[in-house]
């Protein structure tokens, strides 16, 4: 099988590497003949190997667009990500969607539900992602936000969640307000640390390009040209949900994530996430994606645990 890939409009050196080092590395990994002619790369070999190598070269283009260059470490990461089979729902026209290329590798949808999630975020200004733990709702939302920031589609990222205790009484916490609420925001910082190098993340946080804050901080604000994420939204009240969604300014986007099986609100308090899924279902520009246990990408036991609890609730 022969295939030509064009890098027109991109500095070929940033793809090929100094002295074509990136291409030489790929030649050592794949039994495919690679010929470079200007901005075109010609591939010749077994069809499956050519398809796989073509995917990697396309991922290298995404990497260059997002970080300005691609080096041998990046190439090794892409090679080790593993192929997507033609029958896989994520395989579309030979190309795999990359949400974000980070210093730790590429972030891509790994299940049909995650692929649908990614597509809806591209097509809508507000997306609700609802489903059990471990389905990548928050992680993928943060990746989408950082990608939008890197691509200059937005100027800032606002990530928030309600400070509701998950079944434990933590009591009085010492320190200032930030120190009191930071324990609730730890999962969000964990995701950001996966997406950005420590020095870059610190700079963004210091300059308030990225803001991680409790939901109460959103009141009274209008956020233009921003990517907003509301995490653990099942623990929002109806009024808190309305307050968050109406912060949306011009050219802004929002993702709302939550698990309606893990509501920590008082029994007589209606979850704003459940209410929103009913009230906003038919509003244009707002989309809902629902995850299930088959979308869990954590330890294999997590999927079984979720299924067991779900069956137990039906008994």
DAURMO-V802506 format. One record per helix or strand of 3 or more residues. SS is the DSSP state (alpha for helix, beta for strand). FROM is the first residue (numbers start at 1). LEN is the number of residues. If there is no record, write none. Layout:
# DAURMO-V802506
ss:SS from:FROM len:LEN
ss:SS from:FROM len:LEN
This chain:
# DAURMO-V802506
ss:beta from:2 len:5
ss:alpha from:12 len:5
ss:alpha from:18 len:12
ss:beta from:33 len:5
ss:beta from:40 len:5
ss:alpha from:47 len:21
ss:alpha from:72 len:9
ss:beta from:98 len:5
ss:beta from:105 len:4
ss:alpha from:112 len:12
ss:beta from:126 len:5
ss:alpha from:137 len:14
ss:beta from:156 len:6
ss:alpha from:177 len:19
ss:alpha from:198 len:9
ss:beta from:210 len:5
ss:alpha from:215 len:4
ss:beta from:226 len:6
ss:alpha from:233 len:3
ss:alpha from:238 len:8
ss:beta from:253 len:6
ss:alpha from:272 len:8
ss:beta from:286 len:5
ss:alpha from:293 len:3
ss:alpha from:300 len:15
